[in-house]
């Protein structure tokens, strides 16, 4: 039996409020916080099975059944972000019989969100270092 030993946040895609030019920026908003989960890195047969849904999967996350979950959402554990590739409805024995007991989120871990400022600072630092090394 899997143990739900960590808490995650489920996020959904959202749009910001319109700015002065009536533009909306895409982003993420929290749908549910404190969701108990079991995060497992995939290997062996699990990885082969999960890759039938997506070639880039890295983890499975088990949570109690929640209505309304979709593969357009993502899970977050601190700074770690898991994009959901597929959702499998499991029963207690691990069979996929859609009894609304467990959900296995088949996920790909991605890098955390970067702000434009951090990207720009990194580029400026790299550019200055490159110029200095050429002198």
Beta strands, then each sheet from edge to edge (+ up, - down):
strand 1: 6-15
strand 2: 26-41
strand 3: 59-64
strand 4: 74-77
strand 5: 80-90
strand 6: 102-110
sheet 1: 1+ 2- 3+ 6- 5+ 4- 1+
end
